[in-house]
Amino acid sequence: MNATLIPKEEIQQYKIVPAFVDNTEMWSKDLNYAARLGNEFKGKTSITFETTQGPRSVSTTVWSVTENYLQLKGGTTIPLNAIIDVHF
C-alpha cells in the first residue's frame, strides 16, 4: 500500500472515509500504546488512514483514544474505522 505522507495540519483538508476493512478492534491495543507513547514519552506514531483521495499517512503524537476516534496533538481527530495501519 502506498500512502501519501502529509503533515498533521493538513488532515482536515481531506474527507476521511471508512477503510475497506474495519480493523478498529485489531488496532485497539496498538492505539492505546500510541497514546501512552505520546503522553508519557512524547513519542510519535505513524498512522495511515483512508480518504476519498486514497490513503494518507501522518507521523504525529497521539493524545487520546476514544470509542470512535483517535485524537492527535492539536485537537485533530481521525475516526478509528478509517485507520489502515499503525507503526511506532
N, C-alpha and C positions, 0 to 999 in steps of 0.2 A: 504494500500500500504506500503510495506516495502522497504524503500530506504536505501542504504548503505551510512553512513556519511563518507565523505572524507575531507581532508584539501584542501583549495582552490588551493594550489600549485600543487595538483595532477590532477586538472581538465583537463589540456592539455594532460594527458596520456590517456584520453578516447575519443572515437569518439562520439560526441554529435549528436543525430538524432532528427527529429521532434517527438513531443509527439503524441500519438494516436489521441487525440483531440486537435486542435489548440485553446488555450484559450487566445491568445495574447490580444484581446480586453478586456476580462474579467479581466486580470491582470494589465491593463494599470494604473488604479488609484493606486493600491497597489504598483506597481513598482515605480511610481513617488514618492509616500510617502517613500518608501525604500531609494530612492536616497536622499531625503531630510533628512531622519533619519541619513544616513551615512555621509552626508556632514556637516550638522549643529550640530549634536549631537554625531557623531562617533559611532552611534548605529549599531548593526549587525542585519541582516535579514537571516532567513533560507530559502534557495531556493532549491527546488527539481526539477531535470531535467532528461530527458531521454537520455540514452546512449545505444550503441549496447550491453552492458553488463548488462542492466537493469537500474532502477532508481538510481540516486546518489543525495546526498544532501550535501550542504555546509552551514556553518554559517559564514557569512562574511559581510564586509562593501560594500554597493553598491555605486559606484561613479556617474554613469550616466545611462540614458536610452535613446537609440536612437530609430529610427523607427523599427529596426530589431534586435537590440542587447541590452543586459544588460552588462554594464562594471563594473567590480569589482576592488577593490583596487589591484594595481599591474599590471593593464592593461589586465587582463584575461577577455574574453567576453563569453557570453552564448547567443545563438540565442533565441529570445523571443518565437518562436514556439516550443521550446524544454521544456519550463517550465511547470511543472506539478502542483506545489504548492508553495505558498509563505506564510511565517509566520514571525511575528515580535516578 
